[in-house]
Amino acid sequence: MEILIYALLALLIGVGIGVAVDRSMFKKVLDRQEAEAQEKTRLIIKEAEIKADNIKQEAENQKQNKLLEAKEKYLKMKAEVEEDSNKRKQQFIQNENKLKQREQQFTQKEQAHNKALEQIKRKEGEIDALKESLTEQNELVAKKREEAEKYRSQQVASLEKIAGLTAEQARNQLVDALRNEAQSRASSYIKDIMDEAKLSATKAAKKVVIETIQRTATEHAIENCVSVFNLESDEIKGKIIGREGRNIRTLESLTGVEIIVDDTPEAIIISGFDPVRREIARLSLQRLVQDGRIHPARIEEIVGKTTKNIEDEIVEIGERTVMDLGIHGLHPELVKMVGRMRYRSSYGQNLLQHSREVAKLCASMAAELGLNSKLAKRAGLLHDIGKVFPEDLELPHAIVGMQLAQKYKENPEVCNAIGAHHDEIEMTSLISPIVQACDAISGARPGARREVMEAYIKRLKDLEALAVSFTGVNKCYAIQAGRELRVIVDSDTVTDGQASQLSFDISQKIERDMQYPGQIKVTVIREMRAVNYAK
């Protein structure tokens, strides 16, 4: 039992000691937590104070910014108000000055009006005086007229008394005398006409021969302004056009024609007033299509070769023509010009065919008249040679042709026939009227010529010549029936800015110097090229 009691006592003592120890430790923990809580509180308060200071500082900064903005707005509004006030003040001063000027003008006009009224009154007085003077002069003239009529009557009476005839009888005698004289002169004139008709009977017979030759003349086709280039398939059109149309633009700029690619199946239309250019474009297209390589550099090469071939063909045509006509000893330059006639038209009539026909007619007529038929044939072939002279001398083509013939030592009779076939100079040879008559015969046939065509071509040539007259222009082509003028300039001479000014100057000169329907588009092309050779 005692042991039990001791055990209980020991238990109670241990429990008391454990409780005491636990209380001590719990107190230490509480104190530590309290200290930590105080430290955290202190830190929180410090952070709150810092944040409060920052918020306060930001608020002050915002306040300052708002004050500055308000001040700026105030200054700006003040400046605007002052500016508006100054403008109103200035406007008021201007209005006041205008009112003063108008007042001065009104005063001046009033003074001028008063002066004009005074002048009008003065003029009215002068007019009244003139009226009175005119009235007196009219009365004086009437008196003089009465005196003159009285004097004339006295003179007529005196003449009738002296002649023993009245004025009516004298008039009738004069009319009878004039009638007899007129009848006598008319009879003499009729007799002269009859004598002249008998003398010109041979000439009338020759005219019948000419009319017979005219009826047997062959008809030639009229030249057009369009050539058609046929294609094997429409797939080639894309190659001809090229990327963004560069191939077709290159070909147009090099040849001076307009190439129309439309919905026409398997065909491309080449439009241009110059047959040589159209032929060069057609042959170049043909070679490019056959070759298959179509690009700007190749196009330029082919066009150059084709141009050279056309020049050779022109010489060949001239030589073949003079050989067919049996003309010998013609200068090579004249032979070349004869070949160029193949690509030239006169009022829509092919110039070479016209000249060949005139040459044959001249030979026949000269043979009928017993003249030198070879000289006549030579003059007939060369009579329009001045139309194909490459330079524009601003002279009639007959005079140009005569000067060319003289330059290349042609017979004087041939030179005179060329120069006189349009009566520019006096005829000194019997061949001259023959050439003139045969030229009229060849051109006067129904359907042989078309003057509208010639006028159209002349207008296009004048348009090109006008543009070429400007400095820096290398080439010029009139396309689209004269509705567009394409001008190619030298890049070394003309800058981009000058190209724009050149386009404007050309358009203004066209408006001043030419007559044309609708409008003409002037396009100036400036291309820069750098060329070197690798050796």
DOLOGU-577453 format. One record per residue (C-alpha): chain; residue number from 1; x, z, y; residue in one letter. Coordinates in nm, 2 decimals. Example, Ala and Ser with C-alpha at 12.3 -4.5 7.8 and 13.67 -1.06 7.14 Angstrom:
% residues 2
A	1	1.23	0.78	-0.45	A
A	2	1.37	0.71	-0.11	S
END
This chain:
% residues 535
A	1	0.00	0.00	0.00	M
A	2	0.27	0.09	0.23	E
A	3	0.44	-0.23	0.16	I
A	4	0.12	-0.41	0.24	L
A	5	0.10	-0.22	0.57	I
A	6	0.46	-0.30	0.65	Y
A	7	0.40	-0.66	0.57	A
A	8	0.10	-0.67	0.80	L
A	9	0.29	-0.50	1.07	L
A	10	0.57	-0.75	1.03	A
A	11	0.33	-1.03	1.04	L
A	12	0.17	-0.90	1.36	L
A	13	0.51	-0.85	1.52	I
A	14	0.61	-1.21	1.43	G
A	15	0.29	-1.35	1.56	V
A	16	0.34	-1.16	1.89	G
A	17	0.70	-1.27	1.92	I
A	18	0.59	-1.64	1.84	G
A	19	0.32	-1.62	2.10	V
A	20	0.56	-1.49	2.36	A
A	21	0.81	-1.76	2.28	V
A	22	0.54	-2.03	2.29	D
A	23	0.42	-1.90	2.63	R
A	24	0.77	-1.91	2.77	S
A	25	0.83	-2.27	2.64	M
A	26	0.49	-2.39	2.76	F
A	27	0.56	-2.24	3.10	K
A	28	0.89	-2.43	3.12	K
A	29	0.72	-2.76	3.02	V
A	30	0.45	-2.70	3.28	L
A	31	0.71	-2.63	3.55	D
A	32	0.90	-2.95	3.45	R
A	33	0.58	-3.16	3.46	Q
A	34	0.49	-3.00	3.79	E
A	35	0.83	-3.09	3.93	A
A	36	0.80	-3.45	3.80	E
A	37	0.45	-3.48	3.95	A
A	38	0.57	-3.35	4.28	Q
A	39	0.86	-3.60	4.27	E
A	40	0.62	-3.89	4.19	K
A	41	0.39	-3.77	4.46	T
A	42	0.68	-3.77	4.71	R
A	43	0.79	-4.12	4.60	L
A	44	0.43	-4.25	4.62	I
A	45	0.39	-4.09	4.97	I
A	46	0.72	-4.25	5.07	K
A	47	0.62	-4.59	4.94	E
A	48	0.28	-4.56	5.11	A
A	49	0.46	-4.47	5.44	E
A	50	0.69	-4.78	5.40	I
A	51	0.39	-5.00	5.32	K
A	52	0.20	-4.86	5.62	A
A	53	0.51	-4.93	5.84	D
A	54	0.52	-5.28	5.70	N
A	55	0.15	-5.34	5.76	I
A	56	0.18	-5.19	6.10	K
A	57	0.48	-5.42	6.18	Q
A	58	0.29	-5.73	6.05	E
A	59	-0.01	-5.63	6.25	A
A	60	0.21	-5.61	6.56	E
A	61	0.38	-5.94	6.48	N
A	62	0.04	-6.11	6.43	Q
A	63	-0.08	-5.95	6.75	K
A	64	0.23	-6.09	6.93	Q
A	65	0.18	-6.44	6.77	N
A	66	-0.19	-6.44	6.88	K
A	67	-0.09	-6.34	7.22	L
A	68	0.17	-6.62	7.23	L
A	69	-0.09	-6.87	7.10	E
A	70	-0.34	-6.75	7.35	A
A	71	-0.08	-6.78	7.63	K
A	72	0.01	-7.13	7.52	E
A	73	-0.35	-7.24	7.50	K
A	74	-0.40	-7.09	7.85	Y
A	75	-0.10	-7.28	7.99	L
A	76	-0.21	-7.60	7.82	K
A	77	-0.57	-7.56	7.95	M
A	78	-0.43	-7.48	8.29	K
A	79	-0.21	-7.79	8.28	A
A	80	-0.50	-8.01	8.16	E
A	81	-0.72	-7.87	8.44	V
A	82	-0.44	-7.93	8.70	E
A	83	-0.39	-8.28	8.56	E
A	84	-0.76	-8.36	8.57	D
A	85	-0.78	-8.21	8.92	S
A	86	-0.48	-8.43	9.03	N
A	87	-0.64	-8.74	8.87	K
A	88	-0.97	-8.66	9.05	R
A	89	-0.79	-8.60	9.37	K
A	90	-0.59	-8.93	9.32	Q
A	91	-0.91	-9.12	9.24	Q
A	92	-1.08	-8.97	9.54	F
A	93	-0.78	-9.09	9.76	I
A	94	-0.80	-9.43	9.60	Q
A	95	-1.17	-9.46	9.65	N
A	96	-1.12	-9.34	10.01	E
A	97	-0.85	-9.61	10.06	N
A	98	-1.08	-9.88	9.90	K
A	99	-1.36	-9.77	10.14	L
A	100	-1.12	-9.80	10.43	K
A	101	-1.00	-10.15	10.31	Q
A	102	-1.36	-10.26	10.26	R
A	103	-1.45	-10.13	10.60	E
A	104	-1.15	-10.33	10.75	Q
A	105	-1.25	-10.64	10.55	Q
A	106	-1.61	-10.61	10.67	F
A	107	-1.48	-10.57	11.03	T
A	108	-1.26	-10.88	10.99	Q
A	109	-1.55	-11.08	10.83	K
A	110	-1.78	-10.97	11.11	E
A	111	-1.52	-11.09	11.37	Q
A	112	-1.47	-11.42	11.18	A
A	113	-1.85	-11.46	11.16	H
A	114	-1.88	-11.41	11.53	N
A	115	-1.60	-11.66	11.59	K
A	116	-1.77	-11.91	11.35	A
A	117	-2.10	-11.87	11.54	L
A	118	-1.92	-11.94	11.87	E
A	119	-1.76	-12.25	11.72	Q
A	120	-2.09	-12.37	11.58	I
A	121	-2.25	-12.33	11.92	K
A	122	-1.96	-12.51	12.08	R
A	123	-1.99	-12.79	11.82	K
A	124	-2.37	-12.81	11.88	E
A	125	-2.30	-12.87	12.24	G
A	126	-2.04	-13.14	12.16	E
A	127	-2.29	-13.30	11.91	I
A	128	-2.56	-13.31	12.18	D
A	129	-2.32	-13.47	12.42	A
A	130	-2.22	-13.73	12.15	L
A	131	-2.59	-13.80	12.08	K
A	132	-2.65	-13.87	12.45	E
A	133	-2.33	-14.09	12.45	S
A	134	-2.45	-14.28	12.13	L
A	135	-2.79	-14.34	12.28	T
A	136	-2.63	-14.49	12.59	E
A	137	-2.40	-14.71	12.37	Q
A	138	-2.69	-14.83	12.15	N
A	139	-2.88	-14.93	12.46	E
A	140	-2.57	-15.11	12.58	L
A	141	-2.53	-15.29	12.24	V
A	142	-2.89	-15.39	12.24	A
A	143	-2.85	-15.55	12.58	K
A	144	-2.53	-15.73	12.47	K
A	145	-2.71	-15.86	12.16	R
A	146	-2.99	-16.00	12.36	E
A	147	-2.75	-16.17	12.59	E
A	148	-2.55	-16.31	12.29	A
A	149	-2.87	-16.44	12.13	E
A	150	-2.98	-16.60	12.46	K
A	151	-2.63	-16.76	12.49	Y
A	152	-2.64	-16.89	12.13	R
A	153	-2.98	-17.05	12.19	S
A	154	-2.84	-17.22	12.50	Q
A	155	-2.54	-17.35	12.30	Q
A	156	-2.75	-17.48	12.02	V
A	157	-2.98	-17.66	12.27	A
A	158	-2.67	-17.81	12.44	S
A	159	-2.53	-17.94	12.11	L
A	160	-2.86	-18.09	12.00	E
A	161	-2.88	-18.26	12.33	K
A	162	-2.52	-18.40	12.30	I
A	163	-2.55	-18.50	11.93	A
A	164	-2.90	-18.64	11.95	G
A	165	-2.99	-18.44	11.63	L
A	166	-3.17	-18.11	11.57	T
A	167	-2.99	-17.83	11.37	A
A	168	-3.21	-17.89	11.06	E
A	169	-3.12	-18.27	11.06	Q
A	170	-2.74	-18.19	11.09	A
A	171	-2.77	-17.94	10.80	R
A	172	-2.94	-18.20	10.57	N
A	173	-2.68	-18.47	10.65	Q
A	174	-2.40	-18.22	10.56	L
A	175	-2.56	-18.14	10.22	V
A	176	-2.60	-18.51	10.14	D
A	177	-2.23	-18.57	10.21	A
A	178	-2.12	-18.28	9.99	L
A	179	-2.34	-18.39	9.71	R
A	180	-2.20	-18.74	9.70	N
A	181	-1.84	-18.60	9.71	E
A	182	-1.92	-18.36	9.42	A
A	183	-2.06	-18.64	9.21	Q
A	184	-1.75	-18.86	9.27	S
A	185	-1.51	-18.58	9.17	R
A	186	-1.72	-18.49	8.86	A
A	187	-1.70	-18.86	8.74	S
A	188	-1.33	-18.86	8.79	S
A	189	-1.29	-18.53	8.61	Y
A	190	-1.50	-18.66	8.31	I
A	191	-1.28	-18.97	8.29	K
A	192	-0.96	-18.75	8.29	D
A	193	-1.11	-18.54	8.01	I
A	194	-1.19	-18.85	7.80	M
A	195	-0.83	-18.98	7.85	D
A	196	-0.68	-18.65	7.75	E
A	197	-0.91	-18.63	7.44	A
A	198	-0.78	-18.98	7.33	K
A	199	-0.42	-18.87	7.38	L
A	200	-0.48	-18.55	7.18	S
A	201	-0.64	-18.72	6.88	A
A	202	-0.32	-18.69	6.68	T
A	203	-0.30	-18.32	6.76	K
A	204	-0.66	-18.27	6.64	A
A	205	-0.56	-18.45	6.31	A
A	206	-0.27	-18.21	6.27	K
A	207	-0.52	-17.92	6.32	K
A	208	-0.72	-18.05	6.03	V
A	209	-0.41	-18.04	5.82	V
A	210	-0.35	-17.68	5.92	I
A	211	-0.71	-17.58	5.83	E
A	212	-0.66	-17.74	5.49	T
A	213	-0.34	-17.53	5.44	I
A	214	-0.53	-17.23	5.55	Q
A	215	-0.80	-17.28	5.29	R
A	216	-0.54	-17.31	5.01	T
A	217	-0.35	-16.99	5.11	A
A	218	-0.34	-16.72	4.84	T
A	219	-0.51	-16.38	4.89	E
A	220	-0.29	-16.07	4.88	H
A	221	-0.40	-15.72	4.80	A
A	222	-0.42	-15.47	5.08	I
A	223	-0.17	-15.18	5.06	E
A	224	-0.32	-14.83	5.01	N
A	225	-0.19	-14.49	5.10	C
A	226	-0.23	-14.34	4.75	V
A	227	-0.04	-14.39	4.43	S
A	228	-0.16	-14.25	4.09	V
A	229	0.09	-14.11	3.84	F
A	230	-0.05	-14.10	3.49	N
A	231	0.04	-13.82	3.25	L
A	232	0.03	-13.81	2.87	E
A	233	-0.13	-13.47	2.88	S
A	234	-0.25	-13.21	3.13	D
A	235	0.00	-12.96	2.99	E
A	236	0.28	-13.12	3.20	I
A	237	0.10	-13.04	3.52	K
A	238	0.21	-12.68	3.50	G
A	239	0.58	-12.78	3.47	K
A	240	0.54	-13.01	3.76	I
A	241	0.39	-12.74	3.98	I
A	242	0.65	-12.48	3.87	G
A	243	0.65	-12.11	3.93	R
A	244	0.44	-12.03	4.24	E
A	245	0.45	-12.40	4.32	G
A	246	0.82	-12.42	4.40	R
A	247	0.88	-12.74	4.21	N
A	248	0.60	-12.94	4.38	I
A	249	0.70	-12.80	4.72	R
A	250	1.06	-12.91	4.67	T
A	251	0.95	-13.26	4.57	L
A	252	0.72	-13.28	4.87	E
A	253	0.99	-13.17	5.11	S
A	254	1.25	-13.41	4.97	L
A	255	1.02	-13.72	4.96	T
A	256	0.79	-13.66	5.25	G
A	257	0.47	-13.72	5.06	V
A	258	0.18	-13.50	4.95	E
A	259	0.13	-13.45	4.58	I
A	260	-0.23	-13.36	4.48	I
A	261	-0.28	-13.19	4.15	V
A	262	-0.66	-13.16	4.10	D
A	263	-0.91	-13.18	3.81	D
A	264	-0.85	-13.55	3.75	T
A	265	-0.76	-13.56	3.38	P
A	266	-0.41	-13.68	3.30	E
A	267	-0.32	-13.80	3.65	A
A	268	-0.15	-13.68	3.97	I
A	269	-0.22	-13.84	4.30	I
A	270	0.07	-13.92	4.54	I
A	271	-0.05	-13.95	4.90	S
A	272	0.16	-14.09	5.19	G
A	273	0.15	-14.37	5.45	F
A	274	0.51	-14.49	5.37	D
A	275	0.52	-14.71	5.05	P
A	276	0.89	-14.64	5.01	V
A	277	0.84	-14.27	5.00	R
A	278	0.55	-14.30	4.76	R
A	279	0.76	-14.52	4.53	E
A	280	1.05	-14.27	4.54	I
A	281	0.82	-13.99	4.45	A
A	282	0.65	-14.18	4.17	R
A	283	0.98	-14.29	4.01	L
A	284	1.12	-13.94	4.05	S
A	285	0.82	-13.78	3.88	L
A	286	0.85	-14.03	3.60	Q
A	287	1.21	-13.95	3.54	R
A	288	1.15	-13.58	3.56	L
A	289	0.87	-13.59	3.30	V
A	290	1.08	-13.80	3.07	Q
A	291	1.38	-13.57	3.11	D
A	292	1.17	-13.25	3.06	G
A	293	1.40	-13.04	3.29	R
A	294	1.19	-12.97	3.60	I
A	295	1.34	-12.73	3.85	H
A	296	1.44	-12.76	4.22	P
A	297	1.81	-12.84	4.16	A
A	298	1.72	-13.11	3.91	R
A	299	1.44	-13.25	4.14	I
A	300	1.69	-13.28	4.43	E
A	301	1.94	-13.47	4.20	E
A	302	1.67	-13.71	4.06	I
A	303	1.53	-13.78	4.41	V
A	304	1.88	-13.87	4.54	G
A	305	1.94	-14.10	4.25	K
A	306	1.60	-14.26	4.28	T
A	307	1.65	-14.32	4.66	T
A	308	1.98	-14.50	4.58	K
A	309	1.81	-14.71	4.31	N
A	310	1.53	-14.80	4.55	I
A	311	1.79	-14.92	4.81	E
A	312	1.95	-15.13	4.54	D
A	313	1.61	-15.27	4.44	E
A	314	1.54	-15.36	4.81	I
A	315	1.86	-15.57	4.82	V
A	316	1.76	-15.73	4.49	E
A	317	1.41	-15.81	4.62	I
A	318	1.56	-15.97	4.93	G
A	319	1.80	-16.18	4.73	E
A	320	1.53	-16.30	4.49	R
A	321	1.30	-16.39	4.78	T
A	322	1.56	-16.60	4.96	V
A	323	1.65	-16.77	4.63	M
A	324	1.28	-16.85	4.56	D
A	325	1.24	-17.00	4.91	L
A	326	1.56	-17.20	4.89	G
A	327	1.72	-17.03	5.19	I
A	328	2.10	-17.02	5.19	H
A	329	2.36	-16.85	5.40	G
A	330	2.15	-16.56	5.52	L
A	331	2.35	-16.25	5.63	H
A	332	2.35	-15.96	5.38	P
A	333	2.19	-15.73	5.63	E
A	334	1.91	-15.97	5.69	L
A	335	1.87	-16.01	5.31	V
A	336	1.83	-15.63	5.29	K
A	337	1.57	-15.63	5.57	M
A	338	1.38	-15.90	5.39	V
A	339	1.37	-15.67	5.08	G
A	340	1.24	-15.38	5.29	R
A	341	0.94	-15.60	5.38	M
A	342	0.82	-15.53	5.03	R
A	343	0.75	-15.17	5.13	Y
A	344	0.60	-15.25	5.47	R
A	345	0.25	-15.36	5.57	S
A	346	0.12	-15.53	5.88	S
A	347	-0.24	-15.44	5.96	Y
A	348	-0.29	-15.37	5.58	G
A	349	-0.13	-15.70	5.47	Q
A	350	0.20	-15.68	5.27	N
A	351	0.47	-15.79	5.51	L
A	352	0.69	-15.96	5.25	L
A	353	0.40	-16.17	5.11	Q
A	354	0.29	-16.25	5.46	H
A	355	0.64	-16.37	5.56	S
A	356	0.67	-16.58	5.24	R
A	357	0.34	-16.74	5.31	E
A	358	0.43	-16.81	5.68	V
A	359	0.76	-16.96	5.56	A
A	360	0.59	-17.20	5.32	K
A	361	0.33	-17.30	5.58	L
A	362	0.60	-17.36	5.84	C
A	363	0.80	-17.58	5.60	A
A	364	0.48	-17.79	5.52	S
A	365	0.39	-17.83	5.89	M
A	366	0.74	-17.92	5.99	A
A	367	0.76	-18.18	5.72	A
A	368	0.42	-18.33	5.84	E
A	369	0.56	-18.35	6.19	L
A	370	0.90	-18.49	6.09	G
A	371	1.09	-18.18	6.19	L
A	372	1.36	-17.98	6.01	N
A	373	1.16	-17.80	5.74	S
A	374	1.45	-17.58	5.63	K
A	375	1.49	-17.43	5.98	L
A	376	1.11	-17.38	6.00	A
A	377	1.10	-17.21	5.67	K
A	378	1.39	-16.98	5.77	R
A	379	1.22	-16.89	6.10	A
A	380	0.89	-16.83	5.92	G
A	381	1.06	-16.58	5.68	L
A	382	1.24	-16.39	5.95	L
A	383	0.97	-16.40	6.22	H
A	384	0.86	-16.03	6.15	D
A	385	1.21	-15.90	6.07	I
A	386	1.19	-15.67	6.37	G
A	387	0.92	-15.46	6.21	K
A	388	1.15	-15.33	5.94	V
A	389	1.44	-15.24	6.17	F
A	390	1.52	-14.87	6.09	P
A	391	1.57	-14.76	6.46	E
A	392	1.30	-14.74	6.72	D
A	393	1.42	-14.94	7.02	L
A	394	1.08	-14.92	7.21	E
A	395	1.08	-15.30	7.23	L
A	396	0.83	-15.55	7.08	P
A	397	0.91	-15.64	6.72	H
A	398	0.95	-16.00	6.82	A
A	399	1.23	-15.92	7.07	I
A	400	1.40	-15.69	6.82	V
A	401	1.39	-15.96	6.55	G
A	402	1.53	-16.21	6.79	M
A	403	1.82	-15.98	6.88	Q
A	404	1.89	-15.92	6.51	L
A	405	1.90	-16.29	6.44	A
A	406	2.13	-16.35	6.74	Q
A	407	2.36	-16.07	6.61	K
A	408	2.39	-16.23	6.27	Y
A	409	2.46	-16.58	6.41	K
A	410	2.13	-16.75	6.32	E
A	411	2.04	-17.09	6.46	N
A	412	1.92	-17.07	6.83	P
A	413	1.60	-17.25	6.73	E
A	414	1.53	-16.99	6.47	V
A	415	1.60	-16.71	6.73	C
A	416	1.37	-16.87	6.98	N
A	417	1.09	-16.90	6.72	A
A	418	1.12	-16.54	6.63	I
A	419	1.12	-16.41	6.98	G
A	420	0.84	-16.64	7.10	A
A	421	0.59	-16.61	6.82	H
A	422	0.39	-16.36	7.03	H
A	423	0.47	-16.52	7.36	D
A	424	0.72	-16.25	7.46	E
A	425	0.96	-16.53	7.57	I
A	426	0.93	-16.89	7.66	E
A	427	0.93	-17.15	7.37	M
A	428	1.22	-17.39	7.39	T
A	429	1.20	-17.54	7.04	S
A	430	0.93	-17.74	6.86	L
A	431	0.96	-17.49	6.56	I
A	432	0.84	-17.20	6.78	S
A	433	0.48	-17.31	6.81	P
A	434	0.47	-17.40	6.44	I
A	435	0.58	-17.04	6.35	V
A	436	0.33	-16.90	6.59	Q
A	437	0.05	-17.11	6.45	A
A	438	0.14	-17.03	6.08	C
A	439	0.16	-16.66	6.17	D
A	440	-0.19	-16.68	6.31	A
A	441	-0.31	-16.88	6.00	I
A	442	-0.17	-16.62	5.76	S
A	443	-0.31	-16.32	5.94	G
A	444	-0.65	-16.47	6.05	A
A	445	-0.78	-16.53	5.70	R
A	446	-1.09	-16.32	5.61	P
A	447	-0.97	-16.01	5.43	G
A	448	-0.60	-16.06	5.49	A
A	449	-0.55	-15.78	5.74	R
A	450	-0.71	-15.45	5.83	R
A	451	-0.62	-15.33	6.18	E
A	452	-0.75	-14.97	6.12	V
A	453	-0.49	-14.92	5.86	M
A	454	-0.21	-15.04	6.09	E
A	455	-0.33	-14.81	6.37	A
A	456	-0.34	-14.52	6.13	Y
A	457	0.02	-14.58	6.01	I
A	458	0.14	-14.62	6.37	K
A	459	-0.01	-14.29	6.46	R
A	460	0.17	-14.11	6.17	L
A	461	0.50	-14.27	6.26	K
A	462	0.46	-14.17	6.62	D
A	463	0.38	-13.82	6.50	L
A	464	0.70	-13.80	6.30	E
A	465	0.90	-13.95	6.59	A
A	466	0.77	-13.69	6.83	L
A	467	0.89	-13.41	6.60	A
A	468	1.23	-13.56	6.53	V
A	469	1.29	-13.58	6.91	S
A	470	1.34	-13.20	6.92	F
A	471	1.69	-13.05	6.89	T
A	472	1.77	-12.91	6.54	G
A	473	1.52	-13.11	6.35	V
A	474	1.67	-13.29	6.04	N
A	475	1.36	-13.44	5.88	K
A	476	1.00	-13.47	5.95	C
A	477	0.71	-13.58	5.73	Y
A	478	0.34	-13.64	5.82	A
A	479	0.12	-13.55	5.52	I
A	480	-0.25	-13.50	5.45	Q
A	481	-0.35	-13.81	5.64	A
A	482	-0.18	-13.68	5.95	G
A	483	-0.35	-13.33	5.94	R
A	484	-0.02	-13.16	5.87	E
A	485	0.33	-13.21	6.01	L
A	486	0.61	-13.07	5.79	R
A	487	0.93	-13.02	5.99	V
A	488	1.27	-12.94	5.82	I
A	489	1.53	-12.79	6.06	V
A	490	1.90	-12.72	6.04	D
A	491	1.96	-12.35	5.95	S
A	492	2.29	-12.35	6.14	D
A	493	2.13	-12.47	6.46	T
A	494	1.78	-12.31	6.46	V
A	495	1.72	-11.93	6.39	T
A	496	1.41	-11.78	6.25	D
A	497	1.28	-11.69	6.60	G
A	498	1.36	-12.03	6.73	Q
A	499	1.18	-12.19	6.43	A
A	500	0.86	-12.01	6.54	S
A	501	0.91	-12.13	6.90	Q
A	502	0.98	-12.48	6.78	L
A	503	0.66	-12.49	6.59	S
A	504	0.47	-12.39	6.91	F
A	505	0.66	-12.64	7.13	D
A	506	0.59	-12.93	6.89	I
A	507	0.22	-12.84	6.87	S
A	508	0.20	-12.83	7.25	Q
A	509	0.37	-13.17	7.29	K
A	510	0.13	-13.32	7.03	I
A	511	-0.16	-13.19	7.23	E
A	512	-0.02	-13.34	7.55	R
A	513	0.11	-13.68	7.44	D
A	514	-0.11	-13.79	7.14	M
A	515	-0.47	-13.86	7.06	Q
A	516	-0.59	-13.75	6.72	Y
A	517	-0.91	-13.64	6.54	P
A	518	-0.95	-13.27	6.43	G
A	519	-0.64	-13.06	6.43	Q
A	520	-0.28	-13.09	6.31	I
A	521	-0.09	-12.81	6.13	K
A	522	0.28	-12.79	6.23	V
A	523	0.49	-12.62	5.96	T
A	524	0.86	-12.56	6.03	V
A	525	1.08	-12.50	5.73	I
A	526	1.42	-12.34	5.77	R
A	527	1.63	-12.32	5.45	E
A	528	1.96	-12.15	5.41	M
A	529	2.21	-12.30	5.16	R
A	530	2.55	-12.18	5.06	A
A	531	2.75	-12.44	4.86	V
A	532	3.10	-12.41	4.71	N
A	533	3.29	-12.59	4.44	Y
A	534	3.48	-12.44	4.15	A
A	535	3.80	-12.63	4.09	K
END
